């Protein structure tokens, strides 16, 4: 559930609207709440939305659009924005239009023009107590570039930033983030005002009325600024970390893209004396690329590119980034308007050291308020650190996990998804987090619904310590409830056609891995639902990893009522995962 945003007349609310209409789509309710609370409001329109050819062609009945036409269109969109904010209760004195080039904010960012950054710095001196800005993960280049420029500006204003609450809105892409979410609930009247404000943007709703009105919901959602979502859907950056003296970036390219098109890796590192822009074409022929300080024009290093089928790995010496505390990364496709994913922010200081521990546990949790506390408190007896994932729970699971982490902050950490993404996404998120924070001898996964006795953990870990790369706790299929037995039986029979040595219990969530195989998993497997565990098993079998099984009790509480497994849909997804896996292996070897 989203935390409420409470406002008072002492608040100063600033909203960065990338295009005229973002103010209504993202924050029409928040604006009304701020106005009714007596808070000061300022809306900054970054662009005029003038480079918007298809709606303009449709409404004006013309094909050729020149510079004058675009200017006129931008002025029309400005007037629509002013009409919209009037509906929301504020006036023209509360807004400012910058008129930066529509679909050109990323270009300004890459050029490193200090005048654009200075615009943000001067605007922030208005001293907002609440700053609403686009998400760095937004797939629209203008949105993510605006977020990045705002972040750079705030780094130069630490005395203001420390007292400022920053919340992000996401217009283009799924709302996925490890950040906490915050909400503004709208009354029926406020919801109607928001709808009317959206309809003021006639240039946009003429072609997309239904889609735009879809943003008029009873609750507006915002996120705390969190940039660590490497495991968000469509994110091609599989791993970013420090290994020795190198910054290592591993990215996955689709089969078609890696063969028939190119991608560009954008890297930005900026401090007062450092202004690095790296745009690196990722093609199968790429081997090296120069790293240039764009402020001085000097070549300050070289990036090395290694290929492993469709996985590209880039290594950059940390020496060339020694002046930067943060690095921003994005992989752009050579086709399509939207980005594959937005920018990823990396704190170099946070990656310099990893804690050495023996055993880390990963526990995905979704609506398991009756079980998760007992499982975690028992599992912590056998592990050095537990990473629990709240997968967008609707019950009290998130509160229980937060309380446990507060009680044992050095032993338990929590990753929170704003909505349910599936068990596989939680596992992969936990694997990334474990690799980022720890050097471990073994990693164990178990379910939070009481199916897996934590007392069995030492048995699996001992197998890994004795040389197994994967240890699986297997249950008796004949003792499983029908809904679980169906998928498991079907998957195990089909899998054994291809891999006779496959274990019988293909869906057991109680597993242990060594660190090397976990590193391989995050390179090769994308998170989803229950098929992720099946894909991990497929990876181990196809690579001929040493897999060992150990019997564990078959426990199902209340006939497995807490399970979210969908017998038909998830069983078909598991079989489809096998088909895709075999096809991709054939394609990669062709």
C-alpha positions as CSV (number, residue, x, y, z in Angstrom):
1,X,0.0,0.0,0.0
2,X,1.1,3.5,-0.7
3,X,2.0,5.9,2.1
4,X,-0.1,9.1,2.1
5,X,1.5,12.4,1.1
6,X,0.5,15.0,3.7
7,X,0.8,18.7,2.8
8,X,0.5,21.9,4.8
9,X,0.6,25.6,4.1
10,X,4.3,25.6,5.1
11,X,5.1,23.3,2.1
12,X,6.6,24.5,-1.2
13,X,5.8,22.1,-4.0
14,X,7.7,22.1,-7.3
15,X,6.7,19.9,-10.2
16,X,8.9,19.3,-13.2
17,X,6.6,18.6,-16.2
18,X,8.7,17.5,-19.1
19,X,5.9,18.2,-21.6
20,X,2.7,20.1,-21.4
21,X,0.3,17.4,-20.1
22,X,2.6,15.7,-17.6
23,X,1.4,18.1,-14.9
24,X,-2.1,16.8,-15.3
25,X,-1.3,13.1,-16.0
26,X,1.2,12.7,-13.2
27,X,0.2,15.2,-10.6
28,X,-3.3,16.6,-11.2
29,X,-4.5,15.3,-7.9
30,X,-1.4,16.4,-6.0
31,X,-1.7,19.9,-7.3
32,X,-5.3,20.1,-6.0
33,X,-4.2,18.7,-2.6
34,X,-1.4,21.2,-2.4
35,X,-3.7,24.1,-3.3
36,X,-6.3,23.1,-0.8
37,X,-3.6,22.8,1.9
38,X,-2.4,26.4,1.2
39,X,1.0,25.2,0.0
40,X,3.0,27.3,-2.5
41,X,3.1,25.6,-5.9
42,X,5.4,26.0,-8.9
43,X,5.2,24.1,-12.1
44,X,8.3,24.1,-14.4
45,X,7.5,23.0,-18.0
46,X,10.8,21.7,-19.5
47,X,9.7,21.6,-23.1
48,X,6.8,23.0,-25.1
49,X,6.1,19.5,-26.7
50,X,6.5,21.1,-30.1
51,X,8.1,18.2,-31.8
52,X,4.9,16.2,-31.9
53,X,4.3,15.6,-35.6
54,X,1.6,12.9,-35.8
55,X,-1.1,14.6,-33.7
56,X,-0.2,17.9,-35.5
57,X,-0.6,16.2,-39.0
58,X,-3.9,14.7,-37.9
59,X,-5.4,17.9,-36.5
60,X,-4.0,20.3,-39.1
61,X,-4.4,18.1,-42.1
62,X,-0.8,18.8,-43.3
63,X,2.1,16.5,-44.0
64,X,5.1,18.9,-44.2
65,X,5.8,20.5,-40.8
66,X,8.5,23.2,-40.7
67,X,10.1,25.1,-37.9
68,X,7.3,27.8,-37.9
69,X,4.7,25.1,-37.7
70,X,6.4,23.5,-34.7
71,X,6.7,26.8,-32.9
72,X,3.0,27.5,-33.4
73,X,2.2,23.9,-32.2
74,X,4.3,24.5,-29.1
75,X,2.4,27.7,-28.3
76,X,-0.8,25.9,-28.7
77,X,0.3,23.3,-26.2
78,X,1.4,26.0,-23.8
79,X,-2.1,27.5,-23.9
80,X,-3.6,24.0,-23.2
81,X,-1.4,23.7,-20.2
82,X,-2.5,27.0,-18.8
83,X,-6.1,26.0,-19.3
84,X,-5.4,22.7,-17.5
85,X,-3.8,24.3,-14.5
86,X,-6.8,26.7,-14.2
87,X,-9.0,23.6,-13.9
88,X,-6.7,22.4,-11.1
89,X,-7.0,25.6,-9.2
90,X,-3.7,27.5,-9.9
91,X,-2.8,30.4,-12.1
92,X,-0.2,31.4,-14.7
93,X,1.9,33.1,-12.0
94,X,2.7,29.7,-10.6
95,X,4.2,28.3,-13.8
96,X,7.4,28.8,-15.9
97,X,8.1,27.6,-19.4
98,X,11.7,26.8,-20.3
99,X,11.1,25.9,-24.0
100,X,14.0,23.4,-24.2
101,X,13.9,21.3,-27.4
102,X,11.2,18.6,-27.4
103,X,12.9,15.2,-28.0
104,X,16.2,17.0,-27.5
105,X,16.8,17.0,-23.8
106,X,19.1,13.9,-24.0
107,X,21.2,15.7,-26.7
108,X,21.6,18.7,-24.4
109,X,22.6,16.3,-21.6
110,X,25.2,14.6,-23.8
111,X,26.6,18.0,-25.0
112,X,27.3,18.8,-21.3
113,X,26.2,22.4,-21.8
114,X,26.6,24.0,-18.4
115,X,23.9,26.5,-19.1
116,X,21.2,23.8,-19.1
117,X,22.4,22.5,-15.8
118,X,22.4,26.0,-14.4
119,X,18.7,26.4,-15.3
120,X,17.9,23.6,-12.9
121,X,20.3,25.0,-10.2
122,X,18.7,28.5,-10.3
123,X,15.2,27.0,-10.3
124,X,15.8,24.9,-7.3
125,X,16.8,28.0,-5.4
126,X,13.0,28.5,-5.1
127,X,13.7,26.0,-2.3
128,X,10.9,23.4,-2.6
129,X,10.1,21.2,0.3
130,X,8.6,18.6,-2.1
131,X,10.1,18.1,-5.6
132,X,8.0,16.0,-8.0
133,X,10.1,15.0,-11.0
134,X,10.1,12.3,-13.7
135,X,11.7,8.9,-12.9
136,X,15.2,8.2,-14.0
137,X,13.8,4.8,-15.2
138,X,11.3,6.4,-17.6
139,X,11.6,5.0,-21.1
140,X,11.0,8.4,-22.8
141,X,14.5,10.0,-23.4
142,X,13.3,13.5,-22.4
143,X,11.9,12.2,-19.1
144,X,14.9,10.3,-18.0
145,X,17.3,13.0,-19.1
146,X,15.4,15.6,-17.1
147,X,15.6,13.4,-14.1
148,X,19.4,13.0,-14.5
149,X,19.9,16.7,-15.0
150,X,17.9,17.4,-11.9
151,X,20.0,14.9,-9.9
152,X,23.2,16.5,-11.1
153,X,21.9,19.9,-10.1
154,X,20.9,18.8,-6.6
155,X,24.3,17.3,-6.1
156,X,25.6,20.9,-6.4
157,X,23.0,22.2,-3.9
158,X,23.5,19.8,-0.9
159,X,22.3,22.4,1.6
160,X,18.9,22.5,-0.2
161,X,18.7,18.9,-1.2
162,X,19.1,17.6,2.4
163,X,15.8,19.2,3.5
164,X,13.9,18.4,0.3
165,X,11.6,15.4,-0.3
166,X,12.0,14.1,-3.8
167,X,9.4,11.9,-5.4
168,X,9.3,10.5,-8.9
169,X,6.4,9.9,-11.4
170,X,6.6,7.3,-14.2
171,X,4.6,8.0,-17.4
172,X,6.3,5.7,-19.9
173,X,6.9,2.2,-18.7
174,X,5.8,-0.1,-15.9
175,X,5.9,1.2,-12.4
176,X,8.8,-1.0,-11.2
177,X,11.2,0.2,-8.6
178,X,12.7,-1.0,-5.4
179,X,11.7,2.3,-3.9
180,X,8.8,2.9,-1.5
181,X,5.6,4.3,-3.1
182,X,3.6,7.2,-2.0
183,X,0.0,8.1,-2.9
184,X,-2.5,10.9,-3.1
185,X,-6.1,9.8,-3.0
186,X,-8.6,12.0,-4.9
187,X,-12.1,12.8,-3.9
188,X,-14.8,12.4,-6.7
189,X,-14.6,16.1,-7.3
190,X,-10.9,16.2,-7.6
191,X,-10.9,13.2,-9.9
192,X,-13.4,14.9,-12.1
193,X,-11.2,18.1,-12.1
194,X,-8.2,16.0,-13.1
195,X,-10.2,14.4,-16.0
196,X,-11.2,17.9,-17.2
197,X,-7.6,19.1,-17.0
198,X,-6.4,16.2,-19.1
199,X,-9.1,16.9,-21.7
200,X,-7.8,20.5,-21.9
201,X,-4.8,18.9,-23.8
202,X,-6.8,18.4,-26.9
203,X,-3.8,18.2,-29.2
204,X,-2.9,14.9,-27.3
205,X,-6.3,13.5,-26.5
206,X,-7.6,13.8,-30.1
207,X,-5.7,10.6,-31.0
208,X,-5.1,9.2,-27.5
209,X,-8.2,10.1,-25.4
210,X,-8.7,6.7,-23.8
211,X,-5.0,6.2,-23.0
212,X,-4.7,9.7,-21.5
213,X,-7.9,9.4,-19.4
214,X,-6.5,6.1,-18.1
215,X,-4.2,8.3,-15.9
216,X,-7.3,9.7,-14.1
217,X,-7.4,7.2,-11.2
218,X,-8.6,7.5,-7.7
219,X,-5.0,7.5,-6.4
220,X,-1.8,9.0,-7.9
221,X,1.3,7.0,-7.2
222,X,4.8,8.5,-6.7
223,X,8.1,6.8,-5.8
224,X,11.0,7.7,-3.7
225,X,14.1,8.3,-5.8
226,X,15.7,4.9,-6.1
227,X,18.0,4.0,-9.0
228,X,19.0,0.5,-8.2
229,X,16.4,-1.3,-10.3
230,X,18.7,-3.4,-12.6
231,X,16.1,-6.1,-12.4
232,X,13.2,-4.1,-13.8
233,X,11.6,-5.6,-17.0
234,X,13.3,-4.7,-20.3
235,X,16.4,-3.6,-18.5
236,X,19.3,-4.9,-20.7
237,X,22.0,-4.1,-18.1
238,X,22.3,-7.4,-16.3
239,X,25.2,-6.5,-14.0
240,X,27.1,-3.4,-13.0
241,X,29.8,-3.7,-10.4
242,X,33.4,-3.1,-9.4
243,X,35.8,-6.0,-10.0
244,X,39.3,-5.2,-8.9
245,X,40.3,-2.0,-10.6
246,X,37.6,-2.2,-13.3
247,X,34.0,-1.0,-13.6
248,X,32.3,-4.0,-15.2
249,X,29.1,-3.7,-17.2
250,X,27.4,-6.7,-18.6
251,X,24.4,-6.3,-20.9
252,X,22.1,-8.7,-22.7
253,X,21.1,-8.1,-26.3
254,X,18.2,-9.8,-27.9
255,X,18.9,-12.4,-30.6
256,X,17.7,-10.3,-33.5
257,X,19.3,-7.1,-32.2
258,X,22.7,-8.7,-31.6
259,X,22.7,-10.0,-35.2
260,X,21.0,-7.3,-37.2
261,X,21.2,-4.0,-35.4
262,X,23.5,-2.1,-33.0
263,X,23.1,-0.6,-29.5
264,X,24.9,2.3,-27.9
265,X,26.0,2.2,-24.3
266,X,25.9,5.7,-22.8
267,X,27.9,6.4,-19.7
268,X,28.0,9.7,-17.9
269,X,30.2,10.7,-15.0
270,X,30.3,14.3,-13.9
271,X,31.9,16.3,-11.2
272,X,33.1,19.9,-11.2
273,X,36.5,18.8,-12.7
274,X,35.3,15.7,-14.6
275,X,32.9,15.6,-17.5
276,X,33.0,12.1,-19.1
277,X,30.6,11.1,-21.8
278,X,31.1,7.6,-23.3
279,X,28.9,6.6,-26.2
280,X,30.0,3.1,-27.2
281,X,28.5,1.3,-30.2
282,X,27.8,-2.3,-29.2
283,X,28.2,-4.6,-32.2
284,X,29.6,-8.1,-32.5
285,X,32.8,-6.4,-34.0
286,X,33.3,-4.0,-31.1
287,X,36.5,-4.6,-29.1
288,X,37.5,-1.3,-27.6
289,X,36.3,2.3,-27.3
290,X,37.9,5.5,-26.2
291,X,36.9,7.2,-22.9
292,X,37.0,11.0,-23.4
293,X,36.7,13.8,-20.9
294,X,34.4,16.1,-22.9
295,X,35.2,19.1,-20.8
296,X,38.9,19.0,-21.9
297,X,38.6,16.9,-25.0
298,X,41.3,14.6,-23.8
299,X,41.3,10.8,-24.2
300,X,41.6,9.6,-20.6
301,X,41.2,5.8,-21.1
302,X,40.0,2.9,-23.0
303,X,37.0,0.6,-22.6
304,X,37.4,-3.1,-23.4
305,X,34.5,-5.1,-24.8
306,X,34.3,-8.9,-24.5
307,X,31.5,-11.0,-26.1
308,X,29.9,-14.2,-24.9
309,X,27.2,-15.0,-27.5
310,X,24.5,-12.3,-26.9
311,X,26.1,-11.1,-23.7
312,X,28.5,-8.1,-24.0
313,X,30.8,-7.2,-21.1
314,X,32.5,-3.8,-20.9
315,X,35.4,-3.1,-18.6
316,X,36.5,0.5,-17.8
317,X,39.4,1.4,-15.5
318,X,38.2,3.1,-12.3
319,X,41.2,5.4,-12.6
320,X,39.4,7.4,-15.4
321,X,36.4,7.8,-13.1
322,X,38.2,8.7,-10.0
323,X,36.6,12.1,-9.7
324,X,33.1,10.8,-9.8
325,X,30.9,9.6,-7.0
326,X,28.1,8.5,-9.3
327,X,28.0,7.0,-12.8
328,X,24.9,6.9,-15.0
329,X,24.4,4.2,-17.6
330,X,21.9,3.5,-20.3
331,X,21.8,1.2,-23.3
332,X,20.1,2.7,-26.3
333,X,18.8,0.7,-29.3
334,X,19.5,1.9,-32.9
335,X,15.8,1.5,-33.6
336,X,12.6,2.8,-32.0
337,X,11.8,6.0,-30.2
338,X,11.6,4.9,-26.6
339,X,14.6,3.6,-24.7
340,X,14.8,-0.1,-23.8
341,X,15.0,1.2,-20.2
342,X,15.8,4.5,-18.5
343,X,19.1,5.5,-16.9
344,X,20.7,3.5,-14.2
345,X,22.5,5.4,-11.4
346,X,25.5,3.7,-9.8
347,X,27.2,4.9,-6.7
348,X,30.8,3.9,-7.0
349,X,31.5,4.3,-3.3
350,X,28.8,1.8,-2.5
351,X,30.4,-0.8,-4.7
352,X,34.0,-0.6,-3.5
353,X,33.7,-3.2,-0.7
354,X,31.7,-6.3,-0.2
355,X,31.3,-8.1,3.1
356,X,32.6,-11.7,3.3
357,X,30.1,-14.1,4.8
358,X,29.5,-17.8,4.7
359,X,25.8,-18.1,3.8
360,X,23.1,-15.7,2.5
361,X,19.5,-16.6,2.3
362,X,16.9,-15.3,-0.3
363,X,13.2,-15.5,0.7
364,X,10.5,-14.1,-1.7
365,X,7.3,-13.1,0.0
366,X,3.9,-12.4,-1.4
367,X,0.8,-12.2,0.9
368,X,2.3,-14.5,3.5
369,X,1.6,-12.5,6.7
370,X,0.7,-15.7,8.6
371,X,4.0,-17.5,7.8
372,X,6.9,-15.2,6.9
373,X,7.9,-14.1,10.3
374,X,8.3,-17.6,11.6
375,X,10.2,-18.7,8.5
376,X,12.6,-15.8,8.6
377,X,13.3,-15.9,12.3
378,X,14.0,-19.6,12.1
379,X,16.1,-19.3,8.9
380,X,18.3,-16.6,10.4
381,X,19.6,-19.2,12.8
382,X,21.3,-21.0,9.9
383,X,22.4,-18.1,7.7
384,X,24.6,-15.0,8.1
385,X,22.2,-12.7,6.3
386,X,18.6,-12.9,4.9
387,X,17.4,-10.9,1.9
388,X,13.6,-10.9,2.0
389,X,11.6,-9.6,-1.1
390,X,8.2,-8.1,-0.6
391,X,6.6,-8.8,-4.0
392,X,3.9,-6.1,-3.8
393,X,2.0,-7.8,-1.0
394,X,-1.6,-6.6,-0.2
395,X,-1.7,-7.8,3.4
396,X,0.6,-7.1,6.3
397,X,3.6,-8.9,4.9
398,X,5.5,-5.6,4.1
399,X,5.0,-4.3,7.7
400,X,6.3,-7.6,9.2
401,X,9.4,-7.6,7.0
402,X,10.1,-3.9,7.8
403,X,9.8,-4.7,11.5
404,X,12.2,-7.7,11.2
405,X,14.7,-5.6,9.3
406,X,14.5,-2.8,11.9
407,X,15.0,-5.3,14.7
408,X,18.1,-7.0,13.0
409,X,19.4,-4.5,10.4
410,X,22.8,-6.2,10.1
411,X,21.2,-9.6,9.5
412,X,18.0,-8.9,7.5
413,X,17.5,-6.6,4.5
414,X,14.3,-6.1,2.5
415,X,13.7,-5.3,-1.2
416,X,10.1,-4.0,-1.9
417,X,8.3,-4.1,-5.2
418,X,5.4,-1.6,-5.5
419,X,3.2,-4.3,-7.1
420,X,3.4,-8.0,-7.7
421,X,6.0,-9.0,-10.3
422,X,6.3,-12.8,-9.7
423,X,8.5,-15.1,-7.6
424,X,11.2,-15.2,-10.3
425,X,11.6,-11.4,-10.3
426,X,12.0,-11.5,-6.6
427,X,14.7,-14.3,-6.7
428,X,16.7,-12.5,-9.4
429,X,16.5,-9.2,-7.4
430,X,17.8,-11.0,-4.4
431,X,20.6,-12.6,-6.3
432,X,21.7,-9.2,-7.6
433,X,21.5,-7.7,-4.1
434,X,23.5,-10.6,-2.6
435,X,26.3,-10.3,-5.3
436,X,26.4,-6.5,-4.7
437,X,26.8,-6.7,-1.0
438,X,28.5,-10.0,-0.2
439,X,31.3,-12.4,-1.0
440,X,29.6,-15.7,0.1
441,X,30.4,-19.4,0.2
442,X,26.8,-20.4,-0.5
443,X,23.4,-18.9,-1.2
444,X,20.2,-20.6,-0.3
445,X,16.6,-19.9,-1.4
446,X,13.4,-21.0,0.4
447,X,9.7,-20.1,0.3
448,X,8.1,-17.9,2.9
449,X,4.9,-20.0,3.3
450,X,6.3,-22.7,5.6
451,X,6.7,-25.4,2.9
452,X,10.5,-25.6,3.5
453,X,11.8,-26.3,7.0
454,X,14.7,-23.9,7.6
455,X,16.3,-26.7,9.6
456,X,17.1,-28.4,6.3
457,X,19.3,-25.5,5.2
458,X,22.6,-27.0,6.7
459,X,22.1,-30.2,4.8
460,X,22.0,-28.4,1.4
461,X,24.8,-26.0,2.3
462,X,27.1,-29.0,3.3
463,X,26.6,-30.4,-0.2
464,X,27.7,-27.1,-1.8
465,X,30.7,-26.9,0.5
466,X,31.6,-30.4,-0.6
467,X,31.7,-29.5,-4.3
468,X,28.1,-29.4,-5.5
469,X,27.2,-26.3,-7.6
470,X,23.5,-26.8,-7.1
471,X,21.8,-28.6,-4.2
472,X,18.0,-29.1,-4.3
473,X,15.7,-30.3,-1.6
474,X,13.3,-32.7,-3.2
475,X,9.8,-33.7,-2.0
476,X,7.7,-36.7,-2.8
477,X,5.4,-36.0,-5.7
478,X,2.7,-38.4,-4.6
479,X,2.3,-36.4,-1.3
480,X,1.7,-33.1,-3.0
481,X,-1.7,-31.5,-3.4
482,X,-3.1,-31.8,-6.9
483,X,-2.5,-28.2,-8.0
484,X,1.2,-28.5,-7.2
485,X,1.6,-32.1,-8.4
486,X,0.2,-31.3,-11.9
487,X,2.8,-28.7,-12.8
488,X,5.7,-30.6,-11.2
489,X,4.8,-34.0,-12.8
490,X,4.3,-32.5,-16.3
491,X,7.5,-30.5,-16.1
492,X,9.7,-33.3,-14.8
493,X,8.5,-35.8,-17.5
494,X,9.1,-33.4,-20.3
495,X,12.4,-32.2,-19.0
496,X,13.7,-35.8,-18.7
497,X,13.2,-36.3,-22.4
498,X,16.1,-33.8,-22.9
499,X,18.0,-34.3,-19.7
500,X,17.6,-37.8,-18.2
501,X,19.6,-36.7,-15.1
502,X,17.1,-34.0,-14.2
503,X,15.7,-34.2,-10.7
504,X,12.1,-35.3,-10.1
505,X,11.1,-32.2,-8.1
506,X,11.7,-29.5,-10.7
507,X,9.7,-26.8,-8.7
508,X,11.3,-27.1,-5.3
509,X,12.2,-23.7,-4.0
510,X,14.6,-24.9,-1.4
511,X,17.9,-24.8,-3.2
512,X,21.5,-23.9,-2.5
513,X,24.1,-22.6,-5.0
514,X,27.8,-21.6,-4.9
515,X,28.7,-18.0,-5.7
516,X,30.1,-18.7,-9.2
517,X,26.8,-20.3,-10.4
518,X,24.8,-17.4,-8.9
519,X,26.9,-15.0,-10.9
520,X,26.1,-17.1,-14.0
521,X,22.4,-17.1,-13.2
522,X,22.1,-13.3,-13.2
523,X,23.8,-13.3,-16.6
524,X,21.7,-15.9,-18.2
525,X,18.2,-15.9,-16.6
526,X,15.6,-13.2,-16.6
527,X,13.1,-13.1,-13.7
528,X,9.4,-13.8,-14.2
529,X,7.1,-16.1,-12.2
530,X,7.5,-19.7,-11.3
531,X,9.2,-20.6,-14.6
532,X,12.3,-18.8,-13.4
533,X,13.3,-21.6,-11.0
534,X,12.8,-24.0,-14.0
535,X,15.0,-21.8,-16.1
536,X,17.7,-21.9,-13.4
537,X,17.5,-25.7,-13.4
538,X,17.7,-25.7,-17.3
539,X,20.8,-23.6,-17.1
540,X,22.5,-25.9,-14.6
541,X,21.6,-29.0,-16.7
542,X,22.7,-27.5,-20.0
543,X,26.0,-26.4,-18.5
544,X,26.5,-29.8,-16.9
545,X,26.8,-28.3,-13.5
546,X,27.1,-30.7,-10.5
547,X,23.6,-31.1,-9.2
548,X,22.9,-32.9,-6.0
549,X,19.5,-33.6,-4.4
550,X,18.6,-34.4,-0.8
551,X,15.1,-35.5,0.4
552,X,13.2,-33.1,2.5
553,X,9.7,-33.3,4.2
554,X,6.7,-32.7,2.0
555,X,4.9,-30.0,3.9
556,X,1.7,-28.2,2.6
557,X,-0.2,-26.2,5.1
558,X,-4.1,-26.2,4.7
559,X,-3.7,-28.1,1.4
560,X,-1.3,-25.4,0.1
561,X,-3.9,-22.5,0.4
562,X,-1.1,-19.9,0.6
563,X,0.4,-20.9,-2.8
564,X,0.0,-18.4,-5.7
565,X,0.7,-21.2,-8.2
566,X,-1.8,-21.3,-11.1
567,X,-2.0,-24.9,-12.1
568,X,-2.8,-24.4,-15.8
569,X,-1.3,-21.0,-16.6
570,X,1.9,-21.5,-14.7
571,X,2.3,-25.1,-15.9
572,X,2.0,-23.9,-19.5
573,X,4.5,-21.1,-18.8
574,X,7.0,-23.6,-17.5
575,X,6.6,-25.7,-20.6
576,X,6.9,-22.6,-22.8
577,X,10.1,-21.7,-20.9
578,X,11.5,-25.1,-21.9
579,X,10.6,-24.6,-25.6
580,X,12.1,-21.1,-25.6
581,X,15.2,-22.3,-23.9
582,X,15.8,-25.0,-26.5
583,X,15.0,-22.6,-29.4
584,X,17.5,-20.0,-28.0
585,X,20.2,-22.6,-27.6
586,X,19.7,-23.7,-31.2
587,X,19.7,-20.1,-32.4
588,X,22.8,-19.2,-30.5
589,X,24.7,-22.1,-31.8
590,X,23.7,-21.5,-35.5
